[in-house]
Amino acid sequence: MCVFCLWLLGKSDSLQQRYSLVDQVILSIFSPLLKISSLFLAGINKAWDNYIFLVRTKEENKRLKEAIERLRFENQLLKEAFYENKRLRALVGFPLRFKNLSFVVARIIGRDPSCWFSTVLIDKGLNQGVSVGSGVITLGGVVGRVIEVGAFFSKVLLITDPNSYIEGLIQPSRTRAMVRGNGKGGCVLEYVPMQEDIKEGELVVTSGTNGFFPKGINIGKVIKTIKKERGLFQWIEVMPSVNFSKIEEVLVIKRPVFQGQQKQ
């Protein structure tokens, strides 16, 4: 019937054809349905076009989000490279203060999870001139000493480990003392005579007499002093100058401070 109605609507006046009464009745009945059908089909076409548009928009948004995430990731890598380059430039310039020493820049690539030892692993070894006993420092101060060496890797014992001993000098009194790790992230000064007047906040630096570190490198500062009623020496606690949880690059001293001293 719909096809018939469409045929009636399509009659051409140029052929001088007139609608019969029956045709007019049929058209009057079905014309509203044809209009509704036409609107319905138009709505379906529009909905389909909108659906295709939304699908394409969703795909485009997905591609844009992926591109944004990729750019963020690349930007983060560039920022990290910038800060690393800044740190390395500062480290490279540091040895200029010590013309008689040879250094190698190393990265920390591992940390000992054990609670018994405080060590880190660096990415330089025998092939780069590192040897057992080499002093390890950073811009903040003393880090520790190399205790194991491989061809391309080395293990460093931090000054906070109880097995670490470094001879220090207390400023400004010039009092000498042995700096030993306390195993709790700090250090203590040993063999400081009771008569020495050591105050909190005073700086402890390397003495330069053991051949592994040049003189005047920061070790830490005094944070607590205790003078017991009995005994020859006082108890002194030191907070290291280096934040060991944040260091990423270090300088390794490739040869002893004193010329001709045998490497250990």
C-alpha positions in Angstrom: 0.0 0.0 0.0 2.9 2.4 0.8 4.4 1.7 -2.6 1.0 2.5 -4.2 0.8 5.7 -2.2 4.2 6.7 -3.4 3.2 6.0 -6.9 0.2 8.2 -6.6 2.3 11.0 -5.2 4.7 10.6 -8.0 2.1 11.2 -10.8 3.2 14.0 -13.0 0.9 16.9 -13.7 2.7 17.2 -17.0 0.8 14.1 -18.1 -2.4 15.9 -17.2 -3.5 13.1 -14.9 -5.9 13.8 -12.1 -6.3 11.8 -8.9 -9.5 9.9 -8.7 -11.7 10.0 -5.7 -10.4 6.6 -4.5 -6.8 7.9 -5.0 -7.6 11.0 -2.9 -9.2 8.9 -0.2 -6.1 6.6 0.0 -3.7 9.6 0.0 -5.7 11.3 2.7 -5.5 8.2 4.9 -1.9 7.2 4.3 -0.1 10.6 3.8 0.4 11.1 7.6 1.9 7.7 7.8 4.2 8.4 4.9 5.3 11.6 6.6 5.9 9.8 9.9 7.8 7.1 8.1 9.9 9.7 6.3 10.7 11.5 9.6 11.5 8.1 11.2 13.9 7.2 8.4 15.4 10.6 8.6 15.9 10.2 12.3 17.5 6.8 11.8 19.9 8.3 9.3 20.8 11.1 11.6 21.2 8.8 14.5 23.5 6.6 12.5 25.5 9.5 11.3 25.8 10.7 14.9 26.9 7.2 16.0 29.6 7.0 13.3 30.7 10.5 14.4 30.9 9.5 18.1 32.8 6.3 17.2 35.3 8.3 15.2 35.5 10.9 17.9 36.1 8.2 20.6 38.9 6.7 18.5 40.4 10.1 17.9 40.2 10.9 21.6 41.9 7.6 22.4 44.7 8.4 20.0 45.1 11.9 21.5 45.2 10.5 25.0 47.9 8.0 24.0 49.9 10.8 22.3 49.6 12.9 25.5 50.8 10.1 27.7 53.7 9.4 25.4 54.6 13.1 25.4 54.4 13.2 29.3 56.6 10.1 29.5 59.2 11.6 27.1 59.0 14.9 29.0 59.7 13.1 32.3 62.7 11.4 30.7 64.0 14.7 29.5 63.6 16.3 32.9 65.3 13.3 34.6 68.2 13.6 32.0 68.4 17.3 32.7 68.8 16.9 36.5 71.2 14.0 36.0 73.3 16.1 33.7 73.3 18.9 36.2 74.5 16.6 39.0 77.2 15.1 36.8 78.5 18.5 35.8 78.8 19.4 39.4 80.6 16.2 40.2 83.0 16.6 37.3 83.9 20.1 38.5 84.5 19.0 42.1 87.9 17.2 41.5 89.4 20.5 40.3 90.0 21.3 44.0 92.3 18.3 44.3 94.9 18.5 41.4 96.9 15.5 42.8 94.0 13.1 42.7 92.3 11.1 40.0 88.6 10.4 40.2 86.0 8.4 38.3 82.3 9.1 38.3 80.1 6.1 39.2 76.4 5.5 39.5 74.8 3.6 42.3 73.0 0.6 40.8 72.2 -1.4 43.9 71.7 -1.3 47.6 72.2 -4.1 50.2 68.8 -4.9 51.8 70.5 -6.6 54.7 70.2 -4.9 58.1 73.7 -6.1 59.1 75.7 -4.2 56.5 75.3 -0.8 54.9 76.6 -1.1 51.4 75.9 0.1 47.9 76.9 -1.3 44.5 78.4 1.1 41.9 78.9 0.6 38.1 82.7 1.0 38.0 85.4 -1.5 38.8 88.9 -2.7 38.0 88.6 -1.8 34.3 88.0 1.9 35.3 90.8 2.1 37.9 88.8 1.3 41.0 90.6 -0.7 43.7 89.8 -2.1 47.1 90.2 0.7 49.7 89.4 3.5 47.2 87.6 6.3 49.0 84.1 7.2 47.7 82.7 10.8 48.1 80.0 13.0 46.7 79.4 16.8 46.8 77.9 16.5 50.3 80.8 14.6 51.8 82.3 11.2 52.5 80.2 8.2 51.4 82.5 5.3 52.3 85.2 3.0 50.9 85.4 0.2 48.3 85.5 -3.3 49.9 85.0 -5.5 46.9 85.9 -5.0 43.2 84.9 -6.7 40.0 85.8 -5.9 36.4 82.9 -3.5 36.0 81.2 -3.3 39.4 82.3 -2.5 43.0 80.8 -2.7 46.5 81.1 0.3 48.8 80.9 0.1 52.6 79.1 3.2 53.9 80.5 5.2 56.8 77.4 4.4 58.7 78.3 0.7 58.9 79.8 -0.5 62.3 82.7 -2.0 60.4 83.7 1.4 58.9 86.5 3.5 60.4 87.7 6.9 59.1 90.1 9.3 60.9 88.3 12.6 61.3 89.2 16.1 62.4 86.8 18.2 64.5 86.5 21.9 63.6 87.4 24.3 65.0 89.2 22.6 67.9 91.3 20.4 65.5 90.7 17.4 67.7 91.4 14.1 66.0 89.1 11.1 66.4 88.0 7.9 64.7 84.7 8.1 63.0 82.8 4.8 63.2 79.3 3.9 61.9 76.7 3.1 64.5 74.7 0.8 62.2 71.6 3.1 62.6 72.3 5.6 59.9 74.7 7.7 61.8 78.3 7.7 63.2 80.1 8.1 66.5 83.4 9.6 67.4 85.8 7.4 69.3 88.8 8.2 71.4 88.0 11.8 72.1 89.6 12.7 75.5 87.3 13.9 78.2 89.1 17.2 78.5 88.2 18.2 75.0 85.4 20.7 74.8 83.3 19.5 71.8 80.0 21.3 71.1 77.0 20.3 69.2 76.9 21.6 65.6 80.7 21.4 65.1 81.8 20.0 61.8 83.8 16.8 61.4 86.0 16.5 58.3 88.5 14.0 57.0 92.0 14.4 58.5 93.8 13.5 55.2 96.3 11.3 57.1 95.2 7.8 56.1 95.8 8.1 52.3 92.2 7.3 51.2 90.6 10.7 51.5 92.0 14.2 50.9 91.9 16.5 53.9 88.9 18.6 54.6 86.0 16.5 53.1 82.9 16.8 55.2 82.0 13.7 57.2 79.2 15.1 59.4 78.3 17.3 62.3 78.2 16.7 66.0 74.6 16.3 67.3 75.2 14.9 70.8 78.0 14.8 73.4 78.0 12.8 76.7 80.8 13.1 79.3 80.5 10.2 81.8 81.8 10.5 85.3 84.3 7.7 84.7 86.3 6.9 81.7 89.0 8.4 79.5 86.8 9.3 76.5 83.5 11.0 75.9 80.6 9.8 73.8 79.9 11.9 70.7 77.3 11.2 68.0 77.6 12.5 64.5 75.0 13.0 61.7 76.6 12.3 58.3 76.7 15.1 55.8 75.5 12.8 53.0 71.9 11.7 52.8 72.5 8.1 51.7 68.9 7.4 50.7 69.1 10.1 48.0 72.6 9.8 46.5 72.6 8.5 42.9 76.2 9.3 41.6 79.5 9.3 43.5 83.2 10.1 42.9 85.6 7.2 43.5 89.3 8.1 44.2 91.3 6.0 41.9 94.6 6.3 43.8 95.7 7.1 47.3 96.1 10.7 48.4 99.9 10.3 49.0 102.1 9.7 46.1 103.9 6.3 46.3 101.6 4.9 48.9 100.6 1.3 48.2 97.0 0.7 47.2 95.0 -1.2 49.6 
